[in-house]
Amino acid sequence: FPVGYSAVALNHVIDFKEKKQEIVKPVSPSELFPSLPIVQGTSKRIKVLTRLTLIVSDPSHCNLLRSTSANIRLYDIIAVFPKTEKLFHIACTTLDVDLVCINVTEKMPFYFRRPPVNMAIDRGIYFELLYTPAIKDSTMRRYTISNAISLMQICKGKNIVISSAAERPLELRGPYDVANLGLLFGLSESEAKAAVSTNCRATMLHGETRKSACGVVYTVKKPRKVEEEETMLPACKKVKTQA
C-alpha cells in the first residue's frame, strides 16, 4: 500500500463493449489480504473500499444503473466513464453515481459545457482525473493536461478527485506528489490538496448516502477567530490578556 494514504479502493471495471459483462458481487478485502497494514503515524488499519466503474458508450448501457441491482448496491463507490457528450450529460444530470471519469488517454471528443457540470456539482458528484497515464507516456501526458485544463475552465477546480488507476506498485505516487501534479492540471494549491484528501472523503460519504438511501452527517471542528476567543474569556482574564 502507498505511504501516506489511509484508504484505498479496489476497482472493478466493466466495459459494455465486451461481451458477457456481468456485475458480480465485490470481493471482500478479507479474502485478498489476511491482515491489513497500519496507516503510517497512526494505530489504525488502512481502509479498503470496493469500487465499480462502468464504461458506457451507448445510452442503453445506463439502464443498468437506473435499475435496482442488488450487486451494484454492494459497492462502496460507483463510477461511470461516459464516452460521448450525450452520455456525459446523462451521467452528470440523472445517473445515481459518485464519480464521473474524465478521459485522459486521448483528445476529448467533445467540449465540456457548464450546465451539466454545474448540475453534477450541485448533486454532489465528483469528477475523476487519473495521473498514471501522465507519468507513463508523453503523449498521454499532453492529453491529460489538456483535458484537465478544459474541465477546470468550466468547473473552476470544484469537485475534482485525482486517482491513480495503478496496476503496479511503481505507478503509485504519494499524496504530496499527486497534489503537485494537480498544479499542472490547472488546480490551485488548495484545490490540488483537496483533490487527494477532503474531496475523496466526500466521495466516500456520497457513496454511503447512495447505499443507505438516507443522509450521512459528519462534523467538522470550526477554528475560532481571535476576536471570538477574546469575547468568550471571563472579565478578569480579559484584563490580564490586554495588559
Salt bridges, closest charged atoms under 4 A:
ASP76 OD1 - LYS211 NZ 3.12
GLU85 OE2 - ARG113 NE 2.67
ASP98 OD1 - HIS206 ND1 2.65
ASP98 OD2 - ARG210 NH2 2.91
GLU128 OE2 - ARG51 NH1 2.58
GLU171 OE2 - LYS136 NZ 3.85
GLU171 OE2 - ARG168 NH2 2.74
GLU189 OE2 - LYS193 NZ 3.61
